Amino acid sequence: MVCVVRGVVFDLDGTLVDTVPLHARSWVEACRRLGLPVPPVEFVYSLMGLRALDIARLLCGGENAEVALRVKNEVYLSLINDARPVSGAPEVLRVLKGRGLLVGVVTSSSRHVALRVLEVTGLLGFIDALVAGDDVGRGKPDPEPLLKLLGLLGLGVGDVVVVGDSRYDVDMARGAGVGTIFFLGEGVFGDPRVISIRELREILRFV
């Protein structure tokens, strides 16, 4: 399969960087520090991909959401030195940039948190534009974050492929009208093609 595209839009956590366990640990610890009921970690994992503030509301209640998010981010940033790129991600980004493609990231994390993890993992220099959870009024699975990113890149929905690891990424891309979606994980969505990050390099090798 050969895709002629002008840009590739990635999710961040779980797609480019192996940070989902760090986020889950941080949410659990934030609830503990605030004296709130500690959620089962499996439930926290099921929320990964939603906007950070929306996760805070679901886990901690609307009245505690902003404080909980602040505490969670403090905990997460204290763990950030353990963050690593997903295996193969730096090589894929290097190839895409070498072929002249634009690279964007849509993440549900707060902007300062996303920038820090991209810096720590050495991926920041590959990224042309970033839209984070606090840059939009509606987060994934709403298409707003993706459409905002496309505006920053100067691209249309027909110019990009979207790569993600959660149903929220898939629903966001579908809602925006993107025709090609690649899903990292087990195939549960039907039409998105299930791949590994390394396969993306081969799929786009002739661009």
MILUM-869013 format. One record per residue (C-alpha): x, y, z; residue number from 1; residue in three letters. Coordinates in steps of 0.02 Angstrom, whole numbers, plus 50000, padded with zeros to 5 digits. Layout:
MILUM-869013
+-------+-------+-------+-----+------+
|     x |     y |     z | pos | code |
+-------+-------+-------+-----+------+
|     X |     Y |     Z | NUM |  Ala |
...
+-------+-------+-------+-----+------+
//
This chain:
MILUM-869013
+-------+-------+-------+-----+------+
|     x |     y |     z | pos | code |
+-------+-------+-------+-----+------+
| 50000 | 50000 | 50000 |   1 |  Met |
| 50069 | 50170 | 49952 |   2 |  Val |
| 49997 | 50331 | 50024 |   3 |  Cys |
| 50034 | 50497 | 49941 |   4 |  Val |
| 50012 | 50622 | 50082 |   5 |  Val |
| 50083 | 50789 | 50137 |   6 |  Arg |
| 50080 | 50759 | 50323 |   7 |  Gly |
| 50062 | 50631 | 50461 |   8 |  Val |
| 49967 | 50667 | 50621 |   9 |  Val |
| 50015 | 50567 | 50775 |  10 |  Phe |
| 49941 | 50542 | 50944 |  11 |  Asp |
| 50076 | 50561 | 51077 |  12 |  Leu |
| 50057 | 50447 | 51228 |  13 |  Asp |
| 50060 | 50264 | 51181 |  14 |  Gly |
| 50094 | 50307 | 50998 |  15 |  Thr |
| 50258 | 50403 | 50994 |  16 |  Leu |
| 50307 | 50390 | 51178 |  17 |  Val |
| 50288 | 50247 | 51301 |  18 |  Asp |
| 50207 | 50351 | 51438 |  19 |  Thr |
| 50033 | 50280 | 51466 |  20 |  Val |
| 50088 | 50186 | 51624 |  21 |  Pro |
| 50165 | 50346 | 51692 |  22 |  Leu |
| 50003 | 50441 | 51663 |  23 |  His |
| 49901 | 50305 | 51747 |  24 |  Ala |
| 50016 | 50302 | 51899 |  25 |  Arg |
| 50007 | 50491 | 51909 |  26 |  Ser |
| 49817 | 50494 | 51910 |  27 |  Trp |
| 49810 | 50363 | 52047 |  28 |  Val |
| 49937 | 50458 | 52152 |  29 |  Glu |
| 49846 | 50623 | 52126 |  30 |  Ala |
| 49684 | 50547 | 52193 |  31 |  Cys |
| 49779 | 50476 | 52341 |  32 |  Arg |
| 49862 | 50643 | 52382 |  33 |  Arg |
| 49695 | 50733 | 52374 |  34 |  Leu |
| 49611 | 50607 | 52488 |  35 |  Gly |
| 49491 | 50552 | 52352 |  36 |  Leu |
| 49440 | 50372 | 52314 |  37 |  Pro |
| 49581 | 50286 | 52222 |  38 |  Val |
| 49515 | 50218 | 52057 |  39 |  Pro |
| 49559 | 50046 | 51992 |  40 |  Pro |
| 49707 | 50064 | 51875 |  41 |  Val |
| 49611 | 49968 | 51741 |  42 |  Glu |
| 49479 | 50104 | 51741 |  43 |  Phe |
| 49612 | 50239 | 51727 |  44 |  Val |
| 49687 | 50149 | 51577 |  45 |  Tyr |
| 49516 | 50147 | 51493 |  46 |  Ser |
| 49513 | 50338 | 51500 |  47 |  Leu |
| 49683 | 50364 | 51419 |  48 |  Met |
| 49659 | 50465 | 51260 |  49 |  Gly |
| 49529 | 50582 | 51332 |  50 |  Leu |
| 49576 | 50763 | 51368 |  51 |  Arg |
| 49669 | 50775 | 51534 |  52 |  Ala |
| 49541 | 50893 | 51611 |  53 |  Leu |
| 49401 | 50775 | 51560 |  54 |  Asp |
| 49491 | 50630 | 51644 |  55 |  Ile |
| 49509 | 50736 | 51801 |  56 |  Ala |
| 49321 | 50769 | 51801 |  57 |  Arg |
| 49281 | 50584 | 51781 |  58 |  Leu |
| 49403 | 50527 | 51915 |  59 |  Leu |
| 49390 | 50668 | 52041 |  60 |  Cys |
| 49227 | 50760 | 52009 |  61 |  Gly |
| 49201 | 50928 | 51927 |  62 |  Gly |
| 49232 | 51028 | 52084 |  63 |  Glu |
| 49404 | 50948 | 52106 |  64 |  Asn |
| 49453 | 50935 | 51923 |  65 |  Ala |
| 49572 | 51083 | 51903 |  66 |  Glu |
| 49663 | 51049 | 52067 |  67 |  Val |
| 49673 | 50864 | 52026 |  68 |  Ala |
| 49745 | 50899 | 51855 |  69 |  Leu |
| 49875 | 51015 | 51929 |  70 |  Arg |
| 49928 | 50883 | 52057 |  71 |  Val |
| 49928 | 50747 | 51925 |  72 |  Lys |
| 50041 | 50849 | 51811 |  73 |  Asn |
| 50161 | 50882 | 51955 |  74 |  Glu |
| 50172 | 50696 | 51990 |  75 |  Val |
| 50192 | 50654 | 51806 |  76 |  Tyr |
| 50331 | 50780 | 51779 |  77 |  Leu |
| 50423 | 50707 | 51928 |  78 |  Ser |
| 50422 | 50539 | 51836 |  79 |  Leu |
| 50461 | 50607 | 51664 |  80 |  Ile |
| 50643 | 50552 | 51660 |  81 |  Asn |
| 50575 | 50375 | 51643 |  82 |  Asp |
| 50488 | 50420 | 51480 |  83 |  Ala |
| 50552 | 50335 | 51323 |  84 |  Arg |
| 50504 | 50343 | 51139 |  85 |  Pro |
| 50406 | 50196 | 51073 |  86 |  Val |
| 50528 | 50078 | 50989 |  87 |  Ser |
| 50554 | 50135 | 50810 |  88 |  Gly |
| 50470 | 50305 | 50830 |  89 |  Ala |
| 50627 | 50414 | 50812 |  90 |  Pro |
| 50678 | 50320 | 50654 |  91 |  Glu |
| 50504 | 50338 | 50579 |  92 |  Val |
| 50497 | 50524 | 50615 |  93 |  Leu |
| 50671 | 50548 | 50541 |  94 |  Arg |
| 50620 | 50461 | 50381 |  95 |  Val |
| 50457 | 50559 | 50366 |  96 |  Leu |
| 50546 | 50725 | 50390 |  97 |  Lys |
| 50681 | 50673 | 50267 |  98 |  Gly |
| 50546 | 50645 | 50137 |  99 |  Arg |
| 50478 | 50819 | 50164 | 100 |  Gly |
| 50320 | 50771 | 50257 | 101 |  Leu |
| 50246 | 50883 | 50392 | 102 |  Leu |
| 50227 | 50800 | 50562 | 103 |  Val |
| 50093 | 50852 | 50685 | 104 |  Gly |
| 50044 | 50791 | 50858 | 105 |  Val |
| 49872 | 50795 | 50935 | 106 |  Val |
| 49877 | 50750 | 51119 | 107 |  Thr |
| 49755 | 50753 | 51263 | 108 |  Ser |
| 49893 | 50802 | 51384 | 109 |  Ser |
| 49920 | 50980 | 51442 | 110 |  Ser |
| 50032 | 51080 | 51326 | 111 |  Arg |
| 50177 | 51106 | 51448 | 112 |  His |
| 50174 | 50921 | 51491 | 113 |  Val |
| 50174 | 50867 | 51308 | 114 |  Ala |
| 50316 | 50985 | 51264 | 115 |  Leu |
| 50419 | 50919 | 51410 | 116 |  Arg |
| 50396 | 50736 | 51362 | 117 |  Val |
| 50440 | 50774 | 51181 | 118 |  Leu |
| 50596 | 50862 | 51241 | 119 |  Glu |
| 50647 | 50723 | 51361 | 120 |  Val |
| 50623 | 50588 | 51230 | 121 |  Thr |
| 50717 | 50685 | 51095 | 122 |  Gly |
| 50567 | 50697 | 50978 | 123 |  Leu |
| 50527 | 50882 | 50989 | 124 |  Leu |
| 50637 | 50930 | 50842 | 125 |  Gly |
| 50535 | 50821 | 50724 | 126 |  Phe |
| 50369 | 50905 | 50764 | 127 |  Ile |
| 50302 | 51046 | 50654 | 128 |  Asp |
| 50144 | 51081 | 50755 | 129 |  Ala |
| 50064 | 51025 | 50917 | 130 |  Leu |
| 49886 | 51038 | 50982 | 131 |  Val |
| 49864 | 50990 | 51165 | 132 |  Ala |
| 49713 | 50963 | 51274 | 133 |  Gly |
| 49715 | 51138 | 51345 | 134 |  Asp |
| 49724 | 51216 | 51171 | 135 |  Asp |
| 49544 | 51168 | 51131 | 136 |  Val |
| 49371 | 51180 | 51205 | 137 |  Gly |
| 49327 | 51000 | 51159 | 138 |  Arg |
| 49453 | 50859 | 51166 | 139 |  Gly |
| 49460 | 50689 | 51083 | 140 |  Lys |
| 49353 | 50605 | 51019 | 141 |  Pro |
| 49286 | 50772 | 50955 | 142 |  Asp |
| 49369 | 50822 | 50789 | 143 |  Pro |
| 49411 | 50998 | 50853 | 144 |  Glu |
| 49593 | 50959 | 50902 | 145 |  Pro |
| 49632 | 50880 | 50734 | 146 |  Leu |
| 49550 | 51018 | 50634 | 147 |  Leu |
| 49646 | 51148 | 50735 | 148 |  Lys |
| 49809 | 51057 | 50699 | 149 |  Leu |
| 49772 | 51048 | 50514 | 150 |  Leu |
| 49745 | 51236 | 50514 | 151 |  Gly |
| 49916 | 51260 | 50595 | 152 |  Leu |
| 49997 | 51147 | 50465 | 153 |  Leu |
| 49903 | 51224 | 50319 | 154 |  Gly |
| 49836 | 51054 | 50267 | 155 |  Leu |
| 49665 | 50980 | 50232 | 156 |  Gly |
| 49590 | 50817 | 50291 | 157 |  Val |
| 49634 | 50737 | 50124 | 158 |  Gly |
| 49818 | 50780 | 50144 | 159 |  Asp |
| 49855 | 50677 | 50300 | 160 |  Val |
| 49849 | 50508 | 50380 | 161 |  Val |
| 49815 | 50492 | 50567 | 162 |  Val |
| 49908 | 50370 | 50680 | 163 |  Val |
| 49844 | 50330 | 50854 | 164 |  Gly |
| 49823 | 50196 | 50985 | 165 |  Asp |
| 49650 | 50225 | 51058 | 166 |  Ser |
| 49470 | 50227 | 51000 | 167 |  Arg |
| 49469 | 50414 | 51038 | 168 |  Tyr |
| 49602 | 50442 | 50904 | 169 |  Asp |
| 49502 | 50341 | 50779 | 170 |  Val |
| 49338 | 50430 | 50818 | 171 |  Asp |
| 49422 | 50601 | 50808 | 172 |  Met |
| 49495 | 50562 | 50637 | 173 |  Ala |
| 49333 | 50490 | 50572 | 174 |  Arg |
| 49236 | 50640 | 50637 | 175 |  Gly |
| 49354 | 50759 | 50547 | 176 |  Ala |
| 49336 | 50663 | 50384 | 177 |  Gly |
| 49511 | 50590 | 50371 | 178 |  Val |
| 49509 | 50444 | 50253 | 179 |  Gly |
| 49664 | 50348 | 50308 | 180 |  Thr |
| 49685 | 50298 | 50490 | 181 |  Ile |
| 49819 | 50183 | 50559 | 182 |  Phe |
| 49789 | 50101 | 50727 | 183 |  Phe |
| 49929 | 50039 | 50838 | 184 |  Leu |
| 49862 | 49890 | 50933 | 185 |  Gly |
| 49736 | 49752 | 50912 | 186 |  Glu |
| 49607 | 49767 | 50776 | 187 |  Gly |
| 49439 | 49811 | 50851 | 188 |  Val |
| 49378 | 49952 | 50741 | 189 |  Phe |
| 49353 | 49870 | 50572 | 190 |  Gly |
| 49418 | 49990 | 50441 | 191 |  Asp |
| 49575 | 50070 | 50520 | 192 |  Pro |
| 49726 | 49970 | 50468 | 193 |  Arg |
| 49815 | 49891 | 50616 | 194 |  Val |
| 50002 | 49918 | 50610 | 195 |  Ile |
| 50158 | 49938 | 50714 | 196 |  Ser |
| 50250 | 50105 | 50714 | 197 |  Ile |
| 50390 | 50027 | 50613 | 198 |  Arg |
| 50270 | 49975 | 50475 | 199 |  Glu |
| 50225 | 50157 | 50446 | 200 |  Leu |
| 50398 | 50186 | 50376 | 201 |  Arg |
| 50371 | 50051 | 50246 | 202 |  Glu |
| 50194 | 50107 | 50204 | 203 |  Ile |
| 50253 | 50284 | 50166 | 204 |  Leu |
| 50423 | 50240 | 50096 | 205 |  Arg |
| 50385 | 50300 | 49918 | 206 |  Phe |
| 50310 | 50469 | 49966 | 207 |  Val |
+-------+-------+-------+-----+------+
//
